[in-house]
Each structure stands twice: as C-alpha cells, then as structure tokens.
Amino acid sequence: MTDPTDLTALDNGVPHAARIWNYWMGGKDNYAADRAAGDAVAEVYPQIVTMARQSRQFLIRVVRFLAGECGIRQFIDVGTGLPTMQNTHQVAEGIAPDARVVYVDNDPLVLAHARALLGSLTSEGVTTYVDADYHDPDRILAAAGDALDFREPVAVMFMGVLGYEPDLSVVRAIVGRMMEVVPSGSHLVLWDGTDTGSEVVDGAETLVESGGVPYVLRSPEQLTRCFAGLEMVDPGLVPITQWRPDGIAVPIDAFGAVARKP
C-alpha cells in the first residue's frame, strides 16, 4: 500500500497549490516554480498576498470566537493546507486546553508536514489528521468520529478550499452532508475568494496560465447558498477582513461567514 505521505512522487518543478499559498503567506515551504506562479498572480492582482495573510487572521478570530464565546471544543478543518503560524489547534487550545481538532486533507505534502509539525500543545487536547478528499464527506465524518463526539457541537471549517470544485451544487451537497451529521449547536465556518473585482478574476486566470490548479471564484450570493438552513452569526457574510475585525478593515475579494445549526 502506498504511503500517503510519500513525497518522492512530487515534482518540485511544477507549481503546487499548497506551496503557492504558503509563499503568499510568507512561509518557507515552497520552491522556485511555486514562487514564479505566485509572483505572476501577484503582478496582476497584488491583493492576493493580503488575502492569504488576512485569511489566517480570519481563522484566528473565528476560532477564538467559537472556542471562547460559543464554547465549541471540537473542530474539523477541511482542506488544511501547509502548517504555518497560529493553526486551528493552537488557537483553540490557547482558549480551551481540551479542544479536539481534526485536520483533513488529501495532499501528501500537506499530510507529511502536518504529521511532522502539528500536535496538541496540551495533555488534554487532541489533534489528529484524516487523509481524505472533501468530495467524500462520509469518509471524513467516519474518521473524525474516532476523535470527536458527535453528540456535542462541532465547528466545521472550509477555509478557502471549495473553489477547487467547479459545480456549486456539488459544493452545497458536500457542506450540507457535513452539517447534516453534526448536532444542533454546531457551526459552519466558510470563506472563499469571490469574483467581486476584475483584477482578482485576472489573477485566477493567470494562476492557470502559470501552471497552477484552476480555482473557481464565486459571487457572495452563491456562497450564501452554502449556509441554507443555518443561522448566520453577526455580521453575516462579509469580506473576511470585516468579520469582527480587531481594527480598521479594508475591503477584499474574499467573503466569509459563521453560521449556527439550530
């Protein structure tokens, strides 16, 4: 059986989605091909670097809110990406030492780094990893059930990853299935890049031209449909910089929201 964390098959000369994002975030886990693709996008859409870094700030604020104000102790982070600073379990355990976090990805590079770099910071907490594609929510839920108690609320997080699926109906089905299984009081956290400006659209096209994996930008109205049947938490679906900001928030072509399952 092939080891899902075997990195020998990866071609460092081909741009890799997780490494490009790592580059935009200021990380060091990237190669020349990733930086070239990242620079090409940034040339036509300079705000991509801001988006990448602000997405982590959004994650931090959201997890603090969920763990602190909502008392959530269980998290499923779907499409984790490469570990950087202030990952989900670090933020959650900083508030609730007994927090349980399940990271989900099907990228061997991400899984290898996750196993090497991510681990619970407290003796009470649990951090684990599931090798799965988000197109198979039942597999994710089954594996997550080994670490989480689905009788208690869970935060389900899709942080800038659903654009890899071009069909919105499929996206809604994936999100809907995840939220169907978790109990009342659970929360959905979702953000994604949006087609709210001509430059960001140009950036998405340049990414493909540079050898990157295509990423579908959606409208805020389309993203809103993913929250059907849930109760939006104030301020609703807004640019991620404007979701309960710590200071002055500039607009950005990325919208996110948190919603509660009644």
N, C-alpha and C positions, 0 to 999 in steps of 0.2 A: 504493500500500500504506500502511495506517495505521501511524503510528509508535507502538509500544507504550508509549513514554514520554510521549506527548502528554497533558498534564494538563488540556486545555481542556474535556474532556467530564466531568470530575469535579465533582460537586455538593458544595460545602463545607457546605451546609445539611443534608446527610444524614450521620448517623454512619458512620464508616469504620473497619473493624476494626483496621487497622494504626495509624491515628491514635489510636484509643481506647487501644490497648495502649501507644503512645508516651506518652500522657498519664499513664497509671498508672505508667509507669516514670520519670516526672519530666522527659520530653522537652518540646520546644517546637514540634514539628511536628504541631500539632493545632488544631482550630477549636472554636467555641462548641458546635456540635452534638455533637462528639466528647466535649467536657468534660461536657456535660449528661448524655449517656448514661453516661459513666464515673462521674459522681457518683451517678447513680441506682443503679447496680450497687453502688457502694461503700457506699451508705446501708444496703442490706440485707445486704451481705457486705463489711465493711470490710477483710477479709484479702486482697481482690483486689489491692490495691496492694502488699502484702507479697509475694504470689505473683508479680506481674510483676517486681518487683525481685530477688526470690530466684531467679527463672528465669535471670536473667543471671549471677548468682553460680554457679549450677549449670553453666551453659555454660562459664564461665571455668575452674572446677575440672576439668570433664570434658576440655576441650581441653588443658589443662596436663598432665593425666594421660596422654592419648593421645599427645601430642607428646613429652612428657618420658619417661614410664616405658615406653610401648609403642613408641616410635619411629615413630609414624604421621606421614607427611609429606603426605598427601593427604586433603582433606575435601570432602564435598558437603553443604552446608547447605540443606536443602529447606524452603521457606516462610520465607524470611529475615526478613521484616518490615522496618520502617524502621530504618536505622542509628542506633545510639545510642553508648554507650561500650563499649569492650572487645569489639569484634566478633570473630567467629571468626578472621579472618585476622590481626588484631592480636595476639591471644593466641598463636596458633600460631607466627607469625613471631617473636614475642618469645622463643620457645624454640628454634625451628628456622627460621632465616632463609630456607631453601629450601622452606618449606611452600607447597603449592599448594591454593588454596581456590576452589571453585565455589559461588557463591550461586545459588539457584533461587527464582524467584517469578513469578507471572503478573499481579501487580498493577502497573499503570502508575505509580502513585505511588511504590511501593517501588523499581521499576526506575530511575526518574528520580533518586531520592535516592541509590541505590546507585552509579550511574554518576558522580554529582557528588561523593560523599563517600568512597567506598570505593576503595582502591587499595593495592597492595603497598607495604609500608614498606621493603622491601629490594630490592636489584637481583637477588637470587637467587630471590625469591619470585614467585608468580603468583597473581593474584586476578582472577576473571572472573565473568560473570553470565549466567544462562540464563533466557530468557523462556519459562516452561513451567508447566503445571498439574501438580500431583503425581499426578493421575489418568493421566498419560501418562509412566510411568517409562521407557519405551523412548526417548522423545524426550529426556528428561533425560540418560539414560546416553549416548546418541549424542553429544549436545552436550558433555557433560562429558569425553568421550573425546578431545576436541580439546586439553584442558589436562592431563588426568590419564593416568597409565599404569596400566591395569587389570591389569597383571602384578604390580603392587605393592599392598600393603594400602591400603584406603581407609576413612575414617570416614564413615559415612552418618548424617546427623543430621536428626531430625524433632522440632523443639523447640516443642511446644505448638501444633501446627497440625492434627493429624489429626482433631480433633473437628468440623471442617467437613464431613467425610464421615460421614453418619449410619449407614452399613452397616459393621459390624465386619468382615465377610467381605471387603469391598472394601478396607478399610484393610490387612488382613492380606495381601491379594494385592499391593497396592502395595509394602508393605515387603518382602514375600517376593521380588518381582521385582528390586528394587534389590539385595538381598543375594545373589540368585542369580548375578548377573553379576560382582560384586566377588570378589577371590580370597580364599583362606584367609589368616587373619591380619587380615582387615578387621574393623571393629567397627560395631555398630549403637548409636546413641545416641537414646533416645526418652524424652520426658516429655510428660505431658498432665494437664489438670485432671481431678479424679476426683469421683465422686458420694458422697464419704465424709462429708458433713455436710449438714444441712438448709439451712443458710444459703447454701452455695455453689450448691445447686440453685435456691434462690430468686433468687440473683444471676444465674444463667443465664437464668431466666425473665424477669427484669427487663430484661436486655440486649435480648431480643427485643421486649419491650413498648416499649422506648425507641428502637426502630428499628434496632438492631444485627443483624448476621447471626447466625442461630442457631448455637450451639456445643454439641455433644453431649458430656456428661460420662460417662465410663465408670468401671467399677469397676477396682481394681487387678488383679483376676483376669482381666478382659478384656484389659487392657494386657499382661499376662504372655503371652497367646497370640501377641502380635506377635513374641515372641522365640523362637518354636518353632525347634528345630534349632540354636540358638546356645548358647554357653557364657556364662552370666551371670558378670560380674565382681563380686567382693565390693564392697559388701554386698547386691547383688541389686536388686530393685525396691523402692524405699523412697520416703518423702516426699523431694522434691528437696533440702530443707534438711538431710536426714540422709545424703545421699550424700557420704561422705568430707568432712565439714564441717571448716571451719577453726577453729570454736569451738563454743559451745553451740548446738544446733539445735532449734528449736521445730517441732512438727508442722504440716503444711499440707496442704490438699486438692489436692495435685498430686504425682504419683508419677513417678519416672524411674529409668532404669537404663542400664547399658552392658553390651553382650554381644559376645563374640568369635566370629567364624565359624571353626570348626575346619578 
